Amino acid sequence: MAVELRPSETQPGPTGRPRLGDTLRQAWREFRSMRTALLLLVLLAAASILGSLFPQQSISPQRVTRYFQDHPALAPVLDRLGLFDVFGSAWYMAIYLALLAALVACLFPRARAFARVLRSRPPRGGQLDRYRTRAAFDTAASPRQALEAAAAVLRRRHYRLATHEEELAGEKGFLREAGSLLFHVSLLLLLVGLAYGKGFGYRGQAAIVEGETWANARVGYDAYSPGRFFGSERLAPFQLRLEDFSNAFHDDGTPREFASRLTALDLDGRQTQAQRVAPNRPMTVDGVRVFQSDYGYVPVVRVLGKDGKVLKQEEVLTLRDPASELSTGAVKVTRAQPQVGLELTMFTGLRTAPDCPGGLPFCNDPRLVRPVLVVLPFQGDLQASRAQSVFTLDQSRLRPLGARPLVLGLGQSGKLPNGLEVTFADLKQYSVLTLARDPGVPIVALGAALVLLGLVPSLYVTRRRVWVRATPTPGGSRVELAGLALQGKVAFAGELARLASEVERGTLNPAPHRPR
Amino acid sequence: MSSASLANLSETLAWLAVLSYVVAAVLFGLELAYRVRWVGRAGLAVTIAGLAANVGAAVARALAAGRVPWGNMYEFSVMVGIVTVAAFLVWVARRPAVRPLGVFVLLPAVLAIGLAGIALRVPAGPLVPALNSRWIAVHVAAAITGSSVLCLAAIFSILFLVKERFERRAATPAPPLVAGGARTADRVDVREAVAGYREEEPEPGPSTGGEPPAPPRRVWDRLPSAATLDELAYRTTAFGFPIWTFAIIAGAIWAQAAWGRYWGWDPKETWSFISWTIFAAYLHARATAGWRGRRAAWLSLLGLAALLFNFYAVNTWIVGLHSYAR
């Protein structure tokens, strides 16, 4: 064992009380025991349940916000306990770090013990009639022939053998412990790969409008989370151009496919790659994976003044509701006097009364069949100098302009009550891409492969020891077999019986080339 | 055949499978209660017929939808039926004594498919884009196989707990014959340990005739010994656990290929991890003094609960990235 110290180093205390060193050693031994690992595993499972019962900040921040609104008294307490970020909380980390530490602590003595077992010879069996699994038969062969036959049978079954005078000892199933050690080491390797990839990689999201070219730089990302050791100056130097975006639906309105046709360019604008990126079809540029994550619509809106001059021409980024495929956005015409704000709702396929389910007056077809822009105008102070969302209007100092919204088909124009003309000039789409770099992938892949490679023998291979003893009798010899199974004990009884009958057959028909 | 008629055929076959499993379960139950061999053999035949119908249901569904038949909860349940029953048949082929336990295996399969047929049925249709990947064939197939086999293992653990309780009551002075229950058990006479399942081996001879054999003492006496059930549970877990591990790893690889990250603690991922952890704990418990036998079996039960929660509760109540798999 790893911590066996010689008695001279641990002199008993004068009072006979256990010394601190002994207590610590005892605690250490307990820590790396199987029982600790077991309890920590159960604890880890219990802690993970909490993470699935409460909304998690990292998965759905909106639901956490809603939880705070619904439970104003309870939520701050839960937040204090880290229940909205269980998997990043200190106590969750404490559990799994303790589990990993216990794992490492028990791997070393186990590996040492295993190495010792591999070097040693299968030991003697002692008194064979003590074992619960036994077999015996009489044969005409001499004791030596009988043991030779037994050795042949056991060797065929991949037993490691040792001869102790009139006794043959065989042992097999070392792959179990080897597999178990490999599994646990590979699990660590896999976790190291995950941590390495997270620390030295990054993830980000970017939205690109059709026809636009986007440069891979920190400012280009709408969301950006670098690993602790990833410097943003190391972002690969490339650009992406969204040639076009397409989405298709099944007849029942469920999405069938959406895809971006992307071209990668170097910083000088030379094309390096071109690919259609869709869900499950990412593209790799300079070691960065580009994934299709979302999309939206970009209506092009033109606003003309009373004098016919262009006050505003804008590609309006809108937010798409995936359930209804309705998109909402806002146009802020700061140059109008007084200022004008337009609230936009875009239908991909406006349908009216008889075609709508449930007697609704109008509804939306998710397919892009009849794009219609509903424009709700406001007048007053946009407060544009204050920080605000680009998708909505701050209505605190605005009042409605006219009683009815403008309903514009693609290419149509309409006049507002104050004489401004609004045109739905064009319609584009934007694509939301996730970009990620993960240098840990090869390590994780290797770890995962080895985990599986180690796991199978660690569960299937069974450790067995078998002893065969032959004693001379007047008619030849009496052969006794005894065995010990560490796993699969019930099946072992049959196994030993089969072994015995094979050995018996072997003694009847000795091998043709009899040695010596 | 048209897609619609194939889908209809699939449903008919699924109900036929359910019906066969019910009949077979009754027959196995009779075999367990009255120890009539031919009833058990008939049950086996009906089970095999039911499995054929079950496989037919999946194949027809695959043809109707033009893809792998495991794209939603209904199809998943039908596949779980196939794997559970097939795994049980493998055990029966290897150990005939296990056969009467069919009652306890077929009834859950009936519940799974029946519930799916009543509450989770959806028309055979194409997959949403996020699922449309070659990985669905690997990840979901492994998840189906792994979780079904682990469920079967947990059923054996439940039976072990029951039988062990009866054995303890029956033989108060003797130490319990839990596999590895104590080191001393190794040195106990082997006949005791194997007696339980030897007894269940069908005895050759003309005893299959009309008159019922000696009245049964208790049904539980007919179960294989606790040691045998414990080993069945362990070996079934040992088969299912690596597959479940592979399913989780394949899922992580798919997540990396589709979203650029392996793991996001999505509720589905979290509960897979929870059930994996519990079954890992079960495997450790079997090597830990004081945890072997009963306590380990309880862990296996907890694992079953986690698997069921992951399938039914997470898919229907909890919102997550896997919601489309409904």
Interface residues (C-beta under 8 A of the other chain):
Chain A: S33 M34 R35 A37 L38 L41 V42 L44 A45 S48 I49 G51 S52 Q56 S58 I59 S60 R63 V86 F87 R130 Y131 R132 T133 R134 L194 R203 H250 D252 T254 P255 R256 E257 F258 A278 P279 N280 P282 R289 F291 S293 T434 L435 A436 D438 V441 V444 A445 A448 V451 L452 L455 V456 L459 Y460 L484 G488 K489 V490 A491 A493
Chain B: G125 P126 V128 P129 A130 N132 S133 W135 A179 G180 A185 D186 R187 V188 D189 V190 A193 V194 Y197 A227 T228 E231 R235 A238 F239 F241 P242 T245 F246 I249 A252 I253 Q256 A257 A258 W259 G260 R261 Y262 W263 G264 W265 D266 P267 T270 W271 F273 I274 T277 I278 A280 A281 L283 H284 A285 A287 T288 G290 W291 L299 A306 V314 I318 V319 G320
